[in-house]
C-alpha cells in the first residue's frame, strides 16, 4: 500500500478525480513541454460526461495556459483501463494517456503509478494480525511505515478539515454551478444548538459535514477523505467527538491515521473512484474511515475498529453516483451528512460488540469492487441516470 498522504490530499474542490487529478496530470505534462505552443487534451468517459460541472477543463487550462489549450470532450468513448481517461498532446506530438483513478491519484495507461508502496501488508486481515502479534495499536503501524513526520502532516490535514468546517458555517448564499442550491450549514448549526440532546448530535454532525461539502462545492480548500465528494464525513465526526469527548490533538491525529489506513486498504484492493464503482467507493469508504476513527476515540480495540469500518461500508454497497448536472451538490452534500451520522452509529455498534463478526472488512471491499463493476455506466459519475435524469432543475 502507498502512503496515506494519498488518501488525504489537500487542494481545491469540487472533485478529486475530476479536478485534482487532471490538474496534477497537467502539471506533470507541462514540465515535459514547457515550451509548447499548443496543447490538446481529450477527456474520455466520465471525465467528459461530468467534466464541466466539475470544472475539469478549467483545472487543466489554468495550468497549461488557457490561450494555448484546446479541450476535446468524448463522453461517448470510455477506455477499457478506466472511465476517467485523458490524452495529452503538445504541438500534436508526444501522446500521453493518463487515468485519474480516484482521490486525485493518477495511473498511466501502461500501468505505471506515481507513488511507491511503503506498507508491508495490504489487507485488513494482515493489519489485524500484525496488531495482535505485536500488541501495537493500528495508528502505530502507520507511523512505523510512514515515519514520524506523518503525524505533522496529519496535524496539517486536521487544520484544513477544521478550517473548512469553520468557513462553511459562516457562509450564506447560493452555491455556484446553476442549480441555485442554497447553502444550509449555517442554518442547521444555529438550530442544532437549541435542540434536545438526542436531536442535537444529528444537527451538529450534519451541520459540520454540510459545511465542508458546501466549501468543496464552492471550490474551497478541503482535504480528500478519501475524495473531495466525500470530504465532509470524517471532519464532521472528528469535530463532534473532539467537542463531546474533549479529545486532544494527538488523539485526533491517531484517529486520522487509523482512518487513512482503512481508506488505504480500499484503495489497494477496491476503488475510491465514483466513476469506477459508484458512490459506494466515495461515501461508503468515507463512512468506514470515520467509523473506525470514532471507534478508536471511544476506546475501541483494533478488531472493533475493523468491525466499525465493515459496518460503515457494507450498508452503502450498491450506492450509485448520479450527480445532478455533474455538480458535487445533489445528492452529494446530503450524503455526506447521512454518512457522518451513520459512522457514529457503526462505531457504537462495534463498541457494543467483542470485535468478532461474520463478514470481514476485506470481504466487503471485494464485494464493493465487483458490485461497482456490475453497475451500468449510467450510475457511475456520468450523470446519465438516477437522480441526474429525474430531478427537475
C-alpha positions as CSV (number, residue, x, y, z in Angstrom):
1,X,0.0,0.0,0.0
2,X,1.1,3.6,-0.6
3,X,1.3,6.5,1.8
4,X,-1.9,7.6,3.5
5,X,-0.9,11.1,2.3
6,X,-2.5,9.9,-1.0
7,X,-5.8,9.4,0.9
8,X,-5.6,12.9,2.5
9,X,-4.8,15.3,-0.4
10,X,-5.2,19.0,0.3
11,X,-6.4,21.2,-2.5
12,X,-9.3,23.0,-4.2
13,X,-12.6,21.2,-4.8
14,X,-15.0,20.2,-6.1
15,X,-13.7,16.8,-7.2
16,X,-10.5,14.8,-6.5
17,X,-10.8,12.6,-9.6
18,X,-12.2,15.3,-11.9
19,X,-10.4,18.4,-10.7
20,X,-7.3,17.5,-8.6
21,X,-6.3,14.5,-10.7
22,X,-6.5,16.3,-14.1
23,X,-4.7,19.4,-12.6
24,X,-1.9,17.1,-11.4
25,X,-1.7,15.5,-14.8
26,X,-1.4,18.8,-16.5
27,X,1.4,19.9,-14.2
28,X,3.3,16.7,-15.0
29,X,2.8,17.1,-18.7
30,X,3.7,20.8,-18.6
31,X,7.1,20.1,-17.1
32,X,7.9,17.9,-20.1
33,X,6.7,20.5,-22.7
34,X,7.0,23.9,-21.1
35,X,7.9,25.5,-24.5
36,X,4.9,24.0,-26.4
37,X,2.8,26.5,-28.3
38,X,-0.4,24.4,-28.3
39,X,-1.8,21.7,-26.1
40,X,-4.7,19.4,-26.9
41,X,-6.4,17.5,-24.2
42,X,-9.0,14.9,-24.9
43,X,-11.3,13.8,-22.0
44,X,-13.0,10.4,-22.2
45,X,-15.9,8.8,-20.4
46,X,-16.9,10.2,-17.0
47,X,-14.3,13.0,-17.2
48,X,-16.1,14.3,-20.3
49,X,-19.6,13.5,-19.1
50,X,-19.4,15.5,-15.9
51,X,-16.3,17.5,-16.5
52,X,-18.0,20.8,-17.0
53,X,-19.8,20.5,-13.7
54,X,-16.5,19.6,-12.0
55,X,-14.5,22.3,-13.7
56,X,-12.2,19.8,-15.3
57,X,-11.5,21.9,-18.3
58,X,-10.7,25.0,-16.2
59,X,-8.4,23.0,-13.9
60,X,-6.4,21.8,-16.9
61,X,-6.4,25.1,-18.9
62,X,-5.3,27.2,-15.9
63,X,-2.1,25.1,-15.7
64,X,-1.3,24.6,-19.3
65,X,-2.4,28.1,-20.3
66,X,-5.9,29.0,-21.4
67,X,-4.8,30.7,-24.6
68,X,-2.9,27.6,-25.8
69,X,-5.1,24.8,-24.6
70,X,-7.9,23.0,-26.5
71,X,-10.2,20.6,-24.6
72,X,-12.0,17.9,-26.6
73,X,-14.9,16.1,-25.0
74,X,-15.5,12.4,-25.7
75,X,-18.2,11.3,-23.2
76,X,-19.4,8.5,-25.5
77,X,-15.9,6.9,-25.6
78,X,-14.7,5.1,-22.5
79,X,-11.2,3.5,-22.4
80,X,-11.2,0.0,-21.0
81,X,-8.4,0.8,-18.5
82,X,-10.6,3.3,-16.5
83,X,-13.6,5.5,-17.1
84,X,-11.5,8.6,-16.2
85,X,-9.0,8.9,-19.0
86,X,-7.2,11.8,-20.6
87,X,-5.0,12.2,-23.6
88,X,-2.4,15.0,-23.8
89,X,-0.7,16.3,-27.0
90,X,1.9,19.0,-27.2
91,X,2.1,20.6,-30.7
92,X,0.4,17.5,-32.0
93,X,3.1,15.2,-30.6
94,X,4.1,13.1,-27.6
95,X,0.8,11.5,-26.9
96,X,0.3,10.7,-23.2
97,X,-2.7,8.8,-21.9
98,X,-3.2,9.0,-18.2
99,X,-6.0,7.8,-15.9
100,X,-7.5,9.7,-12.9
101,X,-8.2,6.7,-10.7
102,X,-9.8,8.4,-7.7
103,X,-8.8,10.6,-4.8
104,X,-6.5,12.7,-7.0
105,X,-4.3,9.7,-7.8
106,X,-3.0,9.0,-11.4
107,X,-2.0,6.0,-13.3
108,X,-0.6,5.8,-16.8
109,X,-2.4,3.6,-19.4
110,X,0.7,1.3,-19.3
111,X,0.0,0.7,-15.6
112,X,2.7,2.9,-14.2
113,X,1.8,4.7,-11.0
114,X,3.3,7.8,-9.4
115,X,3.6,6.7,-5.8
116,X,5.6,3.9,-4.2
117,X,4.4,1.2,-1.9
118,X,5.6,1.7,1.7
119,X,3.4,-0.8,3.7
120,X,4.4,-4.4,4.1
121,X,0.8,-5.5,4.0
122,X,-2.3,-4.6,2.0
123,X,-5.3,-6.3,3.6
124,X,-7.1,-5.7,6.9
125,X,-6.5,-9.3,7.9
126,X,-2.8,-8.7,7.7
127,X,-3.1,-5.5,9.6
128,X,-5.1,-7.1,12.4
129,X,-2.6,-10.0,12.6
130,X,0.2,-7.5,12.9
131,X,-1.6,-5.7,15.7
132,X,-2.3,-9.0,17.6
133,X,1.3,-10.3,17.2
134,X,3.0,-7.1,18.2
135,X,0.4,-5.6,20.6
136,X,0.6,-2.4,18.6
137,X,-2.4,-0.1,18.0
138,X,-3.4,0.5,14.4
139,X,-2.1,4.0,14.4
140,X,1.4,2.9,15.4
141,X,1.6,0.7,12.3
142,X,1.0,3.8,10.2
143,X,3.9,5.7,11.9
144,X,6.1,2.6,11.7
145,X,5.6,2.5,7.9
146,X,5.4,6.2,7.1
147,X,7.9,7.6,9.6
148,X,7.5,10.0,12.5
149,X,6.9,13.0,10.2
150,X,3.5,11.6,9.2
151,X,2.0,13.0,12.4
152,X,3.0,16.5,11.3
153,X,1.2,16.0,8.0
154,X,-1.9,14.6,9.9
155,X,-1.9,17.8,12.0
156,X,-2.0,19.9,8.8
157,X,-4.8,17.8,7.5
158,X,-6.8,18.3,10.7
159,X,-6.3,22.0,10.5
160,X,-7.6,22.1,6.9
161,X,-10.6,20.0,7.9
162,X,-11.3,22.2,10.8
163,X,-10.9,25.4,8.7
164,X,-13.3,24.1,6.1
165,X,-16.0,23.5,8.8
166,X,-15.5,26.9,10.3
167,X,-15.6,28.6,6.9
168,X,-18.7,26.6,5.8
169,X,-20.6,27.5,9.0
170,X,-20.1,31.3,8.3
171,X,-21.2,31.4,4.7
172,X,-24.7,32.1,3.3
173,X,-25.9,32.4,-0.2
174,X,-26.2,30.1,-3.3
175,X,-23.6,27.5,-4.4
176,X,-22.1,28.1,-7.9
177,X,-23.0,25.9,-10.9
178,X,-26.5,26.7,-12.0
179,X,-28.6,24.6,-9.6
180,X,-29.3,27.6,-7.4
181,X,-28.8,25.4,-4.3
182,X,-28.9,27.4,-1.1
183,X,-26.2,26.9,1.5
184,X,-27.7,25.3,4.6
185,X,-24.8,24.5,7.0
186,X,-25.1,27.8,9.0
187,X,-28.8,27.4,9.4
188,X,-28.6,23.8,10.5
189,X,-25.9,24.7,13.0
190,X,-27.8,27.6,14.5
191,X,-30.9,25.4,15.0
192,X,-29.0,22.4,16.3
193,X,-27.6,24.3,19.3
194,X,-31.1,24.7,20.8
195,X,-32.2,21.1,20.2
196,X,-32.6,18.4,22.9
197,X,-29.6,16.1,23.2
198,X,-31.0,13.2,21.3
199,X,-31.5,15.5,18.3
200,X,-28.5,17.8,18.8
201,X,-26.0,15.2,17.7
202,X,-27.7,14.8,14.3
203,X,-27.9,18.5,13.9
204,X,-24.3,19.3,14.8
205,X,-22.8,16.4,12.8
206,X,-25.0,17.2,9.8
207,X,-24.0,20.9,10.0
208,X,-20.3,20.1,10.1
209,X,-20.5,17.6,7.2
210,X,-22.6,20.0,5.2
211,X,-20.2,22.9,5.9
212,X,-17.3,21.1,4.4
213,X,-19.3,19.8,1.5
214,X,-20.5,23.3,0.7
215,X,-17.0,24.7,0.8
216,X,-15.9,21.9,-1.6
217,X,-18.8,22.7,-3.9
218,X,-17.7,26.4,-3.8
219,X,-14.1,25.5,-4.9
220,X,-12.8,26.0,-1.4
221,X,-9.8,24.2,0.1
222,X,-10.5,20.8,1.5
223,X,-8.7,17.6,2.3
224,X,-9.9,14.4,0.4
225,X,-11.1,11.8,2.8
226,X,-10.9,9.7,0.6
227,X,-12.2,12.0,-2.1
228,X,-13.5,15.6,-2.4
229,X,-17.1,14.4,-2.9
230,X,-16.9,12.7,0.4
231,X,-14.7,15.2,2.2
232,X,-17.3,16.2,4.8
233,X,-17.8,12.9,6.5
234,X,-14.6,12.4,8.5
235,X,-14.1,16.0,9.5
236,X,-17.7,16.2,10.9
237,X,-17.2,13.1,13.0
238,X,-13.8,14.2,14.4
239,X,-15.1,17.7,15.2
240,X,-18.1,16.4,17.0
241,X,-16.1,13.9,19.0
242,X,-13.4,16.5,19.8
243,X,-16.1,18.6,21.4
244,X,-18.1,15.9,23.2
245,X,-15.2,13.7,24.3
246,X,-12.7,16.5,24.9
247,X,-10.1,14.8,22.6
248,X,-6.7,16.4,22.3
249,X,-4.9,16.8,19.0
250,X,-2.7,13.7,19.4
251,X,-5.7,11.5,19.9
252,X,-7.3,13.1,16.8
253,X,-4.1,12.5,14.8
254,X,-4.1,8.8,15.8
255,X,-7.7,8.5,14.8
256,X,-7.0,10.2,11.5
257,X,-4.1,7.7,10.9
258,X,-6.4,4.8,11.5
259,X,-9.0,6.3,9.1
260,X,-6.3,6.6,6.5
261,X,-5.3,3.0,6.9
262,X,-8.9,1.9,6.3
263,X,-9.1,4.1,3.2
264,X,-5.8,2.7,2.0
265,X,-7.0,-0.9,2.2
266,X,-9.9,0.0,0.0
267,X,-7.8,1.9,-2.5
268,X,-5.4,-1.0,-2.7
269,X,-8.0,-3.8,-3.1
270,X,-11.0,-2.0,-4.3
271,X,-11.6,1.5,-5.6
272,X,-12.4,5.0,-4.3
273,X,-13.4,6.3,-7.7
274,X,-17.0,7.2,-8.2
275,X,-16.5,6.7,-12.0
276,X,-15.4,3.2,-11.5
277,X,-17.6,1.8,-8.6
278,X,-20.2,4.5,-7.9
279,X,-20.7,6.5,-4.8
280,X,-20.1,3.4,-2.6
281,X,-16.4,4.0,-3.3
282,X,-16.6,7.6,-2.0
283,X,-19.4,8.0,0.6
284,X,-19.3,4.3,1.7
285,X,-15.5,4.4,2.2
286,X,-15.7,7.7,4.0
287,X,-18.2,6.3,6.4
288,X,-16.0,3.3,7.0
289,X,-13.0,5.5,7.7
290,X,-15.0,7.8,10.0
291,X,-16.5,4.8,11.8
292,X,-13.1,3.3,12.5
293,X,-11.7,6.6,13.7
294,X,-14.7,7.1,16.0
295,X,-14.3,3.6,17.5
296,X,-10.7,4.3,18.4
297,X,-11.7,7.6,20.1
298,X,-14.4,5.7,22.0
299,X,-11.7,3.4,23.3
300,X,-12.2,0.5,20.9
301,X,-9.7,-2.2,20.0
302,X,-8.2,-2.9,16.5
303,X,-10.8,-5.6,15.9
304,X,-13.6,-3.3,16.9
305,X,-12.2,-0.6,14.6
306,X,-12.3,-3.2,11.8
307,X,-15.9,-4.1,12.7
308,X,-17.0,-0.5,12.6
309,X,-15.4,0.0,9.2
310,X,-17.1,-3.1,7.9
311,X,-20.5,-1.9,9.1
312,X,-19.9,1.5,7.7
313,X,-19.1,0.3,4.2
314,X,-21.4,-2.7,4.0
315,X,-24.6,-0.7,4.2
316,X,-23.6,1.6,1.3
317,X,-23.0,-1.3,-1.1
318,X,-24.5,-0.5,-4.5
319,X,-24.8,3.2,-3.9
320,X,-24.8,4.9,-7.3
321,X,-23.0,8.1,-8.3
322,X,-25.6,10.2,-10.1
323,X,-24.8,13.9,-9.6
324,X,-27.4,16.3,-11.0
325,X,-25.8,18.5,-13.7
326,X,-22.5,16.8,-12.9
327,X,-22.1,19.1,-9.8
328,X,-20.9,17.8,-6.4
329,X,-24.1,19.1,-4.8
330,X,-27.2,16.9,-5.3
331,X,-27.2,14.3,-3.8
332,X,-23.6,14.6,-2.7
333,X,-23.9,17.1,0.1
334,X,-26.8,15.4,2.0
335,X,-25.0,12.0,1.5
336,X,-22.0,13.4,3.5
337,X,-24.3,14.3,6.4
338,X,-26.1,11.0,6.4
339,X,-22.8,9.1,6.2
340,X,-21.3,11.1,9.1
341,X,-24.3,10.3,11.4
342,X,-24.2,6.6,10.3
343,X,-20.5,6.4,11.0
344,X,-21.2,7.2,14.7
345,X,-23.9,4.5,14.8
346,X,-21.5,2.0,13.3
347,X,-18.9,2.9,15.9
348,X,-21.4,2.4,18.7
349,X,-22.4,-0.9,17.3
350,X,-18.8,-2.0,17.1
351,X,-18.1,-0.9,20.7
352,X,-21.0,-2.9,21.9
353,X,-19.5,-6.0,20.2
354,X,-16.4,-8.0,21.0
355,X,-14.9,-7.4,17.6
356,X,-16.0,-10.7,16.2
357,X,-18.4,-10.8,13.2
358,X,-19.3,-13.0,10.3
359,X,-18.4,-10.7,7.4
360,X,-14.9,-9.3,7.2
361,X,-13.9,-5.8,6.0
362,X,-11.8,-7.4,3.2
363,X,-14.8,-9.3,2.0
364,X,-17.0,-6.2,1.9
365,X,-14.2,-4.4,-0.1
366,X,-14.1,-7.2,-2.6
367,X,-17.9,-7.1,-2.9
368,X,-17.9,-3.4,-3.4
369,X,-15.4,-3.6,-6.3
370,X,-17.5,-6.3,-8.0
371,X,-20.7,-4.5,-7.4
372,X,-19.3,-1.3,-8.8
373,X,-18.1,-3.0,-12.0
374,X,-21.6,-4.5,-12.3
375,X,-23.2,-1.1,-12.2
376,X,-24.2,0.3,-15.6
377,X,-22.1,3.3,-16.6
378,X,-25.2,5.5,-16.2
379,X,-24.8,5.2,-12.5
380,X,-21.0,5.7,-12.3
381,X,-20.5,9.5,-12.3
382,X,-21.7,10.1,-15.8
383,X,-24.9,12.0,-14.9
384,X,-26.7,9.6,-17.4
385,X,-29.1,8.0,-14.9
386,X,-30.7,8.1,-11.5
387,X,-31.3,11.4,-9.8
388,X,-29.2,13.2,-12.5
389,X,-32.0,12.5,-15.0
390,X,-35.1,12.6,-12.9
391,X,-34.6,15.7,-10.7
392,X,-36.2,18.8,-12.1
393,X,-33.7,21.5,-12.5
